[in-house]
Amino acid sequence: MFFGYGKYFCEIDSDNAKEVGVSIIWRGYRQNPGSYGKQLLRIADDKNGK
């Protein structure tokens, strides 16, 4: 559930939306680290369209 909503926000071309998406995914990570670690690393490497 957290991943789906977080991914939705992370795919929006807005830095604010990405911050919200990461926050949502982080909540899921706290509950299940194995499932969310790769997604958080991918987002951390994002250049935000620059």
MARBA-3410 file (N, C-alpha, C, O; in Angstrom, 1 decimal):
50
0.8,-1.2,0.0,0.0,0.0,0.0,0.9,1.3,0.0,0.7,2.2,-0.8 ~ 1.8,1.3,0.9,2.7,2.5,1.0,3.5,2.7,-0.3,3.7,3.8,-0.8 ~ 4.0,1.6,-0.9,4.8,1.6,-2.1,4.0,2.2,-3.2,4.5,3.0,-4.0 ~ 2.8,1.7,-3.4,2.0,2.2,-4.6,1.7,3.7,-4.5,1.9,4.3,-5.5 ~ 1.3,4.1,-3.4,1.1,5.6,-3.2,2.4,6.4,-3.3,2.4,7.4,-4.0
3.4,5.9,-2.7,4.7,6.6,-2.8,5.2,6.7,-4.2,5.7,7.7,-4.6 ~ 5.1,5.6,-4.9,5.6,5.5,-6.3,4.8,6.5,-7.2,5.4,7.2,-8.0 ~ 3.5,6.6,-6.9,2.7,7.5,-7.7,3.2,8.9,-7.5,3.4,9.7,-8.5 ~ 3.5,9.3,-6.3,4.0,10.7,-6.1,5.4,10.9,-6.6,5.7,12.0,-7.1 ~ 6.2,9.9,-6.5,7.6,10.0,-7.0,7.7,10.1,-8.5,8.7,10.7,-9.0
6.7,9.7,-9.2,6.7,9.8,-10.7,6.2,11.1,-11.2,6.3,11.4,-12.4 ~ 5.7,12.0,-10.3,5.2,13.3,-10.7,6.5,14.2,-10.9,7.4,14.1,-10.0 ~ 6.5,15.0,-11.9,7.7,15.9,-12.1,7.6,17.1,-11.2,7.5,18.3,-11.7 ~ 7.7,16.9,-10.0,7.7,18.0,-9.0,8.5,17.5,-7.8,8.3,16.4,-7.3 ~ 9.5,18.4,-7.4,10.3,18.0,-6.2,9.5,17.8,-5.0,9.8,16.9,-4.2
8.4,18.6,-4.8,7.6,18.5,-3.6,6.9,17.2,-3.6,6.7,16.5,-2.6 ~ 6.4,16.8,-4.8,5.7,15.5,-4.9,6.6,14.3,-4.6,6.2,13.4,-3.9 ~ 7.9,14.4,-5.0,8.8,13.4,-4.8,9.1,13.3,-3.3,9.3,12.2,-2.7 ~ 9.2,14.4,-2.6,9.4,14.4,-1.2,8.3,13.7,-0.4,8.5,12.9,0.5 ~ 7.1,14.0,-0.9,5.9,13.3,-0.3,6.0,11.8,-0.5,5.7,11.0,0.3
6.3,11.5,-1.8,6.4,10.0,-2.1,7.5,9.3,-1.3,7.2,8.2,-0.8 ~ 8.6,9.9,-1.1,9.7,9.3,-0.3,9.2,9.2,1.1,9.5,8.2,1.8 ~ 8.5,10.2,1.6,8.0,10.1,3.0,7.0,8.9,3.2,7.1,8.2,4.2 ~ 6.2,8.7,2.2,5.2,7.6,2.2,5.9,6.3,2.2,5.6,5.4,2.9 ~ 6.9,6.2,1.2,7.6,4.9,1.1,8.4,4.7,2.4,8.6,3.5,2.8
9.0,5.7,3.0,9.7,5.5,4.2,8.9,4.9,5.3,9.4,4.1,6.1 ~ 7.7,5.3,5.4,6.8,4.7,6.4,6.6,3.2,6.2,6.6,2.4,7.1 ~ 6.5,2.8,4.9,6.5,1.4,4.6,7.8,0.7,4.9,7.8,-0.5,5.3 ~ 8.9,1.4,4.6,10.2,0.8,4.9,10.4,0.5,6.4,11.0,-0.6,6.7 ~ 9.9,1.3,7.2,10.0,1.1,8.7,9.3,-0.2,9.1,9.6,-0.9,10.0
8.2,-0.6,8.3,7.5,-1.8,8.6,8.1,-3.0,7.9,8.0,-4.1,8.5 ~ 8.7,-2.8,6.7,9.2,-4.0,6.0,10.4,-3.5,5.2,10.3,-3.2,4.0 ~ 11.6,-3.4,5.8,12.8,-2.9,5.1,13.2,-3.6,3.8,13.6,-2.9,2.9 ~ 13.1,-4.9,3.8,13.5,-5.6,2.6,12.8,-5.2,1.3,13.4,-5.2,0.2 ~ 11.5,-4.9,1.4,10.7,-4.6,0.2,10.9,-3.2,-0.3,10.7,-2.9,-1.5
11.4,-2.3,0.5,11.4,-0.9,0.2,12.8,-0.4,-0.1,13.0,0.7,-0.6 ~ 13.8,-1.1,0.3,15.2,-0.6,0.2,15.6,-0.2,-1.2,16.2,0.8,-1.4 ~ 15.3,-1.1,-2.2,15.7,-0.8,-3.5,15.1,0.4,-4.1,15.7,1.2,-4.8 ~ 13.8,0.6,-3.8,13.1,1.7,-4.3,13.6,3.0,-3.7,13.8,4.0,-4.4 ~ 14.0,3.0,-2.4,14.5,4.2,-1.8,15.9,4.6,-2.4,16.2,5.7,-2.6
16.7,3.5,-2.7,18.0,3.8,-3.4,17.8,4.4,-4.8,18.6,5.2,-5.2 ~ 16.9,3.9,-5.5,16.6,4.4,-6.9,16.2,5.8,-6.8,16.7,6.6,-7.6 ~ 15.3,6.2,-5.9,14.9,7.6,-5.8,16.0,8.5,-5.3,16.1,9.6,-5.8 ~ 16.9,8.0,-4.5,18.0,8.8,-4.0,19.0,9.1,-5.1,19.6,10.2,-5.1 ~ 19.1,8.3,-6.2,19.9,8.6,-7.3,19.3,9.4,-8.4,19.9,9.8,-9.4
18.0,9.8,-8.2,17.3,10.6,-9.2,17.8,12.0,-9.3,18.1,12.6,-8.3 ~ 18.0,12.5,-10.5,18.6,13.8,-10.7,17.5,14.9,-10.8,17.8,16.0,-11.1 ~ 16.2,14.5,-10.6,15.1,15.4,-10.6,15.0,16.2,-11.9,14.7,17.3,-12.0 ~ 15.3,15.4,-13.0,15.1,16.0,-14.3,16.2,17.0,-14.8,16.0,17.7,-15.8 ~ 17.2,17.1,-14.0,18.3,18.1,-14.4,19.4,17.4,-15.2,20.3,18.1,-15.6
END
